[in-house]
């Protein structure tokens, strides 16, 4: 009998990878969408009419003007932003700045006539109420009457983390998370979901309360001194990681439904949604009560309040923070940053997902605490598509990819790869897979203004390690900051140009 070789299962195991995410696009010529192609053909027809009516010289002038306009549409940077779109954003920013819309002062001495600390910008119309689910757990219900009549609930989770966890268990969590996202497309009236992972410095108040409460007065003096010194030294450099899931529902603009009626409807559905999250590695998931949501938003706009809130909890008290007082006292948006109360924040948006296939740990460094960033929020935005609409979307995307590949005698490698990816997406959707639009917002907050450049450099390095392409939210820092909070704000509902038209450009 010959020698027998021992085979390690870990060596033969295939590493699971993920990918094949696509940006929606429409068919067109020269890299343009459907509307852009219509504009191009219409411009050519217009030039012909000008030549026929006014002569060759004026036709040449009209052609030159239209060529310049077309050039601003075709010229794009690495983030896919055209020169025309950037010019439009800059002009809108100048207009907002000239009107003073980038400034906000609240409170008794502020510009708000009612003297409260209301949230600014997109979050200003939000109204908060508290309901109870079928398990008797209180949960905060946010209502946005305008722009879609949205209702949002926030779920607090305690992620287990991937440290000392078998890769098979991690793969199982990822698969369950994919199933949970796919099932959102079947949830009635659900229009969006978001996951916010926030890292912040730990004040040490909770650790001190736990340790001091357990110290036995009869224990040796040396042991008590060791515990107290540990409590004093441990919080320095330690971080707190929290995760929230916001679910946004819209019964429709025409339906007159009150928060109480919506609360009764969601009361029976929340237990199932939170139970499904527990199998995704999110740990214990529970609806967030109104007072805890107020604390989260208050600390986001004024990080200095975190110490006071933790001290109040350590004393056994619940801070009485009303929804009308969670906003900042001073709020000033800049072109590429925002100043709010005791901190300064910079927000980025994802313009390109990782190219190729990635492993499940691709976002580990981005989500982990960083010494150069006092507070960091990474928010994943999801807009699930219902199965009835998903089929049409993938088929239209496949036709657009095939058109781009066949419109040239020598298609590029990217066009061929896009066609294969579109076919794979259509096949997966036909087999029952869900379709989800997703994006990402990264917000870095520093309390020391001199560390702004360090925070920017840190985010740039973290995004490169995660193979993400991030772009500062120029001219929209205040709106992006609010959208990165667990408030259930759906950004496409607040755009001047609808998403459907943008995808056709």
Buried (B, 14 or more C-beta within 10 A) or exposed (E): EEEEEEEEEEEEEEEBEEEEBBEBBBBBBEEBBBBBBEBBEEBEEBBEEBBEEEEEEEBEEBBEEBEEEBEBBBEBEEBEBBBBBBEBBEEEBEEBBEEEEBBBBBBEEBEBEEEBBBBBBBBEEBEBBBBBBEEEBBBBBBBBEEBBBBBBBBBBBBBBEBEEEEBEEBBBBBBBBBEBBBBBBEBEBBBBBBBBBBBBBBBBBBBBBEBEEEEEEEEEEEEBEEBBEEBEEBBEEEBBBBBBBBBBBBBEEEEEBEBEEBBBBBBEBBBEBBEBBBBBBBBEBBBBBBBBBBBBBBBBBBBEBBBBBBBBBBEEEEBEBEBBBBBBBBBBBBBBBBBBBBBBBBBBBBBBBBEEEBBBEBBEBBBBBBEBBBBBBBBBBBBBBBBEEBBEBBBBBBBBBBBBBEEEEEBEEEBEBBBEBBBBBBEBBEEEBBBBBBBBBBBBBBBEEEBBEBBBEBBEBBBEEBBBBBBBBBBBBBBBBBBBBBBBBBBBBBEEEEBEEBBBB
